Amino acid sequence: ASSHHWLMAWVGLEMNTLAIIPMISKQHHPRATEAATKYFLTQAAASATILFSSTTNAWQTGTWDIMNMTNPTANMLLTMAIAMKLGLAPMHFWLPEVLQGSTVETALIITTWQKLAPMALIFMTSNTLPTTALLTMAMISTLLGGWAGLNQTQTRKIMAYSSIAHLGWMAAITTIMPNILTLNLVLYLTMTTSMFYMLILLNSKNIKDMATSSTTSPTTTTLAMLTLLSLGGLPPLTGFMPKWLIIEELTTQNFTTTATILALSALLSLFFYLRLSYSSTITLAPNTTTTKHKWRFKPTINTTLLTTTLPMSLLMLPITPMIC
C-alpha cells in the first residue's frame, strides 16, 4: 500500500500470500491443505500477472511508477490480476472453497485484511483502469454473489458469496468516484468483521447452528440478525449507505443499466441474508432457556473489537448527508 514501485508492490503481495498459507493449513486436515493449495496457486498466478503487466508497462513507458500505468494492455492485465486476487467474478472460483476449508478466524482474515493490499493498488491506479471491464465484472459479481448464495447452508460460504457481491459494488464505483470506494471498503470491513466475530462467539458453522444459537445467546443472535440485514443493505442500517451513494453516482454518470442491475442483485443477496436471519431468530422467543449449564461451550474471544465495530455496522446511516 505504501509502495510507488511495481517491483516492491509485487514483493509485498507475495509476502502477504506466503504469510497466510500456514494459517490456512494449520489444522492439518485434508480440507485445510486443499484450501491452502488453491489459495497459493491462485494468488501466485495473480501476482505473476501483476508483475507481467507492470513489466509490459515499464517496457513501453520506461518507468515502474504505479501511478503511471498508461499502456492499455497492461491496464487490462492488471485489472484481471487484481480481480483474481480479490475474488471478483468471473475469477471468484477459489474464494468459497478456500473459506470453507479454513477456520472461521482465518476466513475473517481472508475476507478483510487480505483485501487491503489489492484494494490499495486499485485505488492508486483507479484513473487508468478500464471502466467497461470493471462495470462488467461488477454486474457479474453482484448477480453471481446473489444467485450462488441462495443455495448455501454453510455460513462461511454465505459470507464468501457476500464478499463477492460487495466487491462487485466496489468495482462498479472504482473509476467513477474513488472516495465512495474507500467508504464502501471501510464499511464492508466493519460489517464483515462484526459478523464473523459473532459467528465465532456463537460457534455457528451452518444455518442449523444459527437456528439453535438463540437458546444460548439470545442477545448476540439478535445482533447477528441486525448485522446480516445491514450487510444486505436494508435501511435504516449502515449497509444501505454505500449502496445508496453508489446507485446515486452511477445514475448521475448515466450508467443507469448498471445501477439497475446492481439494485436488483441486492434483492437476491438480501433474500439469503433474510433467510439466515429468520432461521436464527425463529426459535428465539419460545425456546430461550434460563439454565445455568449451557448445552454447548462457546469459544472465548476478545470482544473489544466486536463492541467497537458493531455500532458502526448498525448506526452510521444518519451521517450520509454529511458525506454527500
C-alpha positions as CSV (number, residue, x, y, z in Angstrom):
1,A,0.0,0.0,0.0
2,S,2.9,2.4,0.7
3,S,5.0,1.5,-2.4
4,H,5.3,3.5,-5.6
5,H,7.4,0.9,-7.4
6,W,5.7,-2.1,-9.0
7,L,8.5,-4.5,-8.0
8,M,8.2,-3.6,-4.3
9,A,4.4,-3.8,-4.6
10,W,4.8,-7.3,-6.0
11,V,7.2,-8.3,-3.2
12,G,4.6,-7.1,-0.7
13,L,1.8,-9.1,-2.3
14,E,4.0,-12.3,-2.3
15,M,4.9,-11.8,1.4
16,N,1.2,-11.4,2.2
17,T,0.3,-14.6,0.3
18,L,3.1,-16.7,1.9
19,A,2.3,-15.4,5.4
20,I,-1.3,-16.6,5.4
21,I,-0.6,-20.1,3.9
22,P,0.4,-21.6,7.3
23,M,-2.7,-20.0,8.9
24,I,-5.0,-21.8,6.4
25,S,-3.2,-25.2,6.7
26,K,-2.6,-25.2,10.5
27,Q,-5.5,-27.7,11.1
28,H,-3.5,-30.5,9.4
29,H,-6.7,-31.6,7.7
30,P,-7.1,-32.6,4.0
31,R,-9.7,-29.8,3.5
32,A,-7.3,-27.3,5.0
33,T,-4.4,-28.5,2.9
34,E,-6.6,-28.3,-0.2
35,A,-7.7,-24.8,0.7
36,A,-4.1,-23.7,1.2
37,T,-3.0,-25.2,-2.1
38,K,-5.9,-23.5,-4.0
39,Y,-5.2,-20.2,-2.3
40,F,-1.4,-20.3,-3.1
41,L,-1.8,-21.3,-6.7
42,T,-4.5,-18.6,-7.4
43,Q,-2.6,-15.8,-5.6
44,A,0.7,-16.8,-7.2
45,A,-0.8,-16.7,-10.7
46,A,-2.4,-13.3,-9.9
47,S,0.9,-11.9,-8.6
48,A,2.7,-13.2,-11.7
49,T,0.2,-11.5,-13.9
50,I,0.6,-8.2,-12.0
51,L,4.4,-8.5,-12.4
52,F,3.9,-9.2,-16.2
53,S,1.5,-6.2,-16.6
54,S,3.9,-3.9,-14.8
55,T,6.8,-5.2,-16.9
56,T,4.8,-4.6,-20.1
57,N,4.0,-1.0,-19.0
58,A,7.7,-0.4,-18.0
59,W,8.8,-1.7,-21.4
60,Q,6.6,0.8,-23.1
61,T,6.9,3.8,-20.8
62,G,10.4,3.3,-19.2
63,T,9.0,3.8,-15.7
64,W,8.0,1.4,-12.9
65,D,5.8,4.0,-11.2
66,I,2.5,2.6,-10.0
67,M,0.7,5.9,-10.8
68,N,1.9,5.9,-14.4
69,M,0.0,2.9,-15.9
70,T,-0.6,4.2,-19.5
71,N,-0.4,1.1,-21.6
72,P,-3.9,-0.3,-22.3
73,T,-2.8,-3.9,-22.4
74,A,-1.0,-3.6,-19.1
75,N,-4.1,-2.0,-17.6
76,M,-6.3,-4.8,-18.7
77,L,-3.9,-7.4,-17.4
78,L,-3.7,-5.6,-14.1
79,T,-7.4,-5.4,-13.8
80,M,-7.8,-9.2,-14.3
81,A,-5.0,-10.0,-11.9
82,I,-6.4,-7.8,-9.1
83,A,-9.9,-9.2,-9.7
84,M,-8.4,-12.7,-9.3
85,K,-6.6,-11.6,-6.1
86,L,-9.8,-10.1,-4.6
87,G,-12.2,-12.8,-5.8
88,L,-14.3,-10.8,-8.3
89,A,-16.3,-12.8,-10.7
90,P,-15.6,-14.5,-13.1
91,M,-12.3,-15.1,-11.2
92,H,-14.1,-15.9,-8.0
93,F,-13.8,-19.7,-8.2
94,W,-11.3,-20.0,-5.3
95,L,-12.9,-17.9,-2.6
96,P,-15.8,-20.0,-1.4
97,E,-13.8,-23.2,-1.4
98,V,-10.8,-21.6,0.5
99,L,-13.1,-20.1,3.1
100,Q,-15.0,-23.4,3.6
101,G,-11.7,-25.2,4.1
102,S,-10.4,-22.7,6.6
103,T,-11.3,-21.9,10.2
104,V,-13.8,-19.1,10.8
105,E,-10.9,-17.0,12.2
106,T,-8.8,-17.5,9.1
107,A,-11.9,-16.8,6.9
108,L,-12.3,-13.5,8.7
109,I,-8.7,-12.6,7.8
110,I,-9.1,-13.6,4.2
111,T,-12.3,-11.6,3.7
112,T,-11.0,-8.5,5.4
113,W,-7.2,-8.0,5.9
114,Q,-6.3,-9.7,2.7
115,K,-8.4,-7.3,0.6
116,L,-6.5,-4.2,1.7
117,A,-3.3,-4.6,-0.5
118,P,-5.2,-5.3,-3.8
119,M,-7.6,-2.5,-3.0
120,A,-4.7,-0.1,-2.4
121,L,-3.4,-0.9,-5.8
122,I,-6.9,-0.4,-7.3
123,F,-7.2,3.0,-5.6
124,M,-3.8,4.2,-6.8
125,T,-4.4,3.1,-10.4
126,S,-8.2,3.9,-10.5
127,N,-7.8,6.8,-13.0
128,T,-6.2,4.5,-15.6
129,L,-8.2,1.2,-15.2
130,P,-10.7,0.3,-17.9
131,T,-14.2,1.4,-16.8
132,T,-16.1,-1.0,-19.0
133,A,-14.3,-4.1,-17.8
134,L,-14.8,-3.1,-14.1
135,L,-18.5,-2.4,-14.7
136,T,-18.9,-5.7,-16.4
137,M,-17.2,-7.6,-13.6
138,A,-19.2,-5.6,-11.1
139,M,-22.5,-6.7,-12.6
140,I,-21.4,-10.4,-12.9
141,S,-20.1,-10.4,-9.3
142,T,-23.3,-8.9,-7.8
143,L,-25.5,-11.2,-9.7
144,L,-23.4,-14.3,-9.0
145,G,-22.9,-13.4,-5.4
146,G,-26.7,-13.2,-5.0
147,W,-27.7,-16.3,-7.0
148,A,-25.0,-18.6,-5.7
149,G,-25.6,-17.6,-2.1
150,L,-29.2,-18.6,-2.3
151,N,-28.4,-22.3,-2.3
152,Q,-25.8,-22.3,0.6
153,T,-26.3,-23.7,4.1
154,Q,-22.7,-23.1,5.4
155,T,-22.1,-19.7,6.9
156,R,-18.6,-19.4,5.6
157,K,-19.7,-20.0,2.0
158,I,-22.6,-17.5,2.6
159,M,-20.0,-14.9,3.7
160,A,-17.8,-15.8,0.7
161,Y,-20.6,-15.0,-1.7
162,S,-21.5,-11.9,0.3
163,S,-17.9,-10.8,-0.2
164,I,-18.1,-11.4,-3.9
165,A,-21.3,-9.3,-4.1
166,H,-19.8,-6.5,-2.0
167,L,-16.6,-6.4,-4.1
168,G,-18.9,-6.1,-7.2
169,W,-20.4,-2.9,-5.7
170,M,-16.9,-1.6,-5.1
171,A,-15.7,-2.4,-8.6
172,A,-18.6,-0.5,-10.1
173,I,-17.6,2.8,-8.5
174,T,-13.8,2.4,-8.7
175,T,-13.1,4.6,-11.7
176,I,-16.1,7.0,-11.2
177,M,-15.7,8.0,-7.5
178,P,-12.7,6.5,-5.6
179,N,-13.8,8.3,-2.4
180,I,-17.0,6.2,-2.3
181,L,-14.9,3.1,-3.0
182,T,-12.9,3.9,0.2
183,L,-16.1,4.5,2.2
184,N,-17.6,1.2,0.9
185,L,-14.4,-0.7,1.7
186,V,-14.3,0.6,5.3
187,L,-18.0,-0.2,6.0
188,Y,-17.6,-3.6,4.4
189,L,-14.6,-4.4,6.6
190,T,-16.5,-3.2,9.6
191,M,-19.7,-5.2,8.9
192,T,-17.9,-8.3,7.9
193,T,-15.6,-8.2,11.0
194,S,-18.7,-7.9,13.3
195,M,-20.5,-10.7,11.6
196,F,-17.5,-13.1,11.7
197,Y,-16.9,-12.3,15.3
198,M,-20.5,-13.1,16.2
199,L,-20.2,-16.4,14.2
200,I,-17.1,-17.2,16.3
201,L,-18.9,-16.2,19.5
202,L,-22.0,-18.4,18.6
203,N,-19.8,-21.2,17.2
204,S,-22.1,-21.3,14.1
205,K,-20.8,-23.2,11.1
206,N,-24.1,-23.6,9.3
207,I,-27.7,-22.4,9.3
208,K,-28.7,-25.2,11.7
209,D,-26.2,-23.9,14.2
210,M,-27.6,-20.4,13.8
211,A,-31.1,-21.7,14.4
212,T,-30.1,-23.3,17.7
213,S,-27.8,-20.5,18.9
214,S,-30.7,-18.4,20.2
215,T,-31.2,-20.7,23.1
216,T,-27.7,-19.9,24.5
217,S,-27.2,-16.3,23.4
218,P,-30.4,-14.5,22.5
219,T,-28.8,-11.1,22.6
220,T,-25.9,-12.0,20.4
221,T,-28.2,-13.8,18.0
222,T,-30.4,-10.7,17.7
223,L,-27.4,-8.5,17.0
224,A,-26.2,-11.0,14.4
225,M,-29.5,-10.8,12.7
226,L,-29.3,-7.0,12.5
227,T,-25.7,-7.2,11.2
228,L,-26.8,-9.6,8.5
229,L,-29.6,-7.2,7.5
230,S,-27.0,-4.4,7.4
231,L,-24.8,-6.5,5.1
232,G,-27.8,-6.9,2.9
233,G,-28.2,-3.1,2.6
234,L,-31.6,-2.8,4.4
235,P,-32.4,0.7,5.6
236,P,-32.1,2.3,8.1
237,L,-29.0,0.2,8.9
238,T,-25.4,1.2,7.9
239,G,-25.1,-1.2,4.9
240,F,-27.7,0.9,3.0
241,M,-25.4,4.0,2.9
242,P,-22.7,2.8,0.4
243,K,-25.3,1.2,-1.9
244,W,-27.4,4.4,-1.9
245,L,-24.3,6.5,-2.7
246,I,-23.1,4.2,-5.5
247,I,-26.5,3.9,-7.2
248,E,-26.9,7.7,-7.0
249,E,-23.4,8.3,-8.5
250,L,-23.9,5.7,-11.3
251,T,-27.3,7.3,-12.2
252,T,-25.7,10.8,-12.3
253,Q,-22.9,9.5,-14.6
254,N,-25.6,7.9,-16.9
255,F,-24.8,4.3,-16.1
256,T,-28.4,3.6,-15.5
257,T,-28.3,0.0,-16.7
258,T,-25.5,-0.9,-14.3
259,A,-27.3,0.8,-11.4
260,T,-30.5,-1.1,-12.2
261,I,-28.7,-4.5,-12.3
262,L,-26.9,-3.7,-9.1
263,A,-30.1,-2.7,-7.3
264,L,-31.9,-5.8,-8.5
265,S,-29.0,-8.1,-7.5
266,A,-29.1,-6.6,-4.0
267,L,-32.5,-8.1,-3.6
268,L,-31.0,-11.6,-4.2
269,S,-28.4,-11.1,-1.6
270,L,-30.9,-9.6,0.8
271,F,-33.1,-12.8,0.4
272,F,-30.4,-15.2,1.8
273,Y,-29.5,-12.7,4.5
274,L,-33.1,-12.6,5.5
275,R,-33.3,-16.4,5.4
276,L,-30.3,-16.7,7.7
277,S,-31.7,-14.0,10.0
278,Y,-35.1,-15.7,10.1
279,S,-33.5,-19.1,10.9
280,S,-31.5,-17.6,13.7
281,T,-34.4,-15.8,15.4
282,I,-37.4,-18.1,14.7
283,T,-36.7,-20.1,17.9
284,L,-35.7,-17.0,19.9
285,A,-38.8,-16.4,21.9
286,P,-40.3,-19.8,22.6
287,N,-37.0,-21.7,23.3
288,T,-34.9,-19.3,25.4
289,T,-33.5,-21.2,28.3
290,T,-32.6,-20.0,31.7
291,T,-30.5,-23.0,32.8
292,K,-27.1,-22.3,34.2
293,H,-25.3,-25.0,32.3
294,K,-25.4,-24.5,28.6
295,W,-25.6,-27.5,26.4
296,R,-22.7,-26.2,24.2
297,F,-19.5,-24.5,25.1
298,K,-18.8,-21.2,23.2
299,P,-15.3,-20.1,22.4
300,T,-13.8,-17.3,24.3
301,I,-12.8,-14.3,22.2
302,N,-11.7,-10.7,22.8
303,T,-15.0,-8.8,22.4
304,T,-13.3,-5.4,22.3
305,L,-13.2,-5.3,18.5
306,L,-16.8,-6.6,18.4
307,T,-18.1,-3.8,20.6
308,T,-16.2,-1.3,18.5
309,T,-17.3,-2.4,15.1
310,L,-20.9,-3.4,15.9
311,P,-22.3,0.1,16.5
312,M,-20.6,1.2,13.2
313,S,-22.2,-1.7,11.4
314,L,-25.7,-0.7,12.6
315,L,-26.0,3.0,13.3
316,M,-24.0,5.1,10.8
317,L,-26.7,5.8,8.1
318,P,-27.6,9.2,9.6
319,I,-24.2,10.6,8.7
320,T,-24.9,10.1,4.9
321,P,-25.9,13.8,4.3
322,M,-22.5,14.9,5.8
323,I,-20.7,12.6,3.3
324,C,-22.7,13.8,0.4
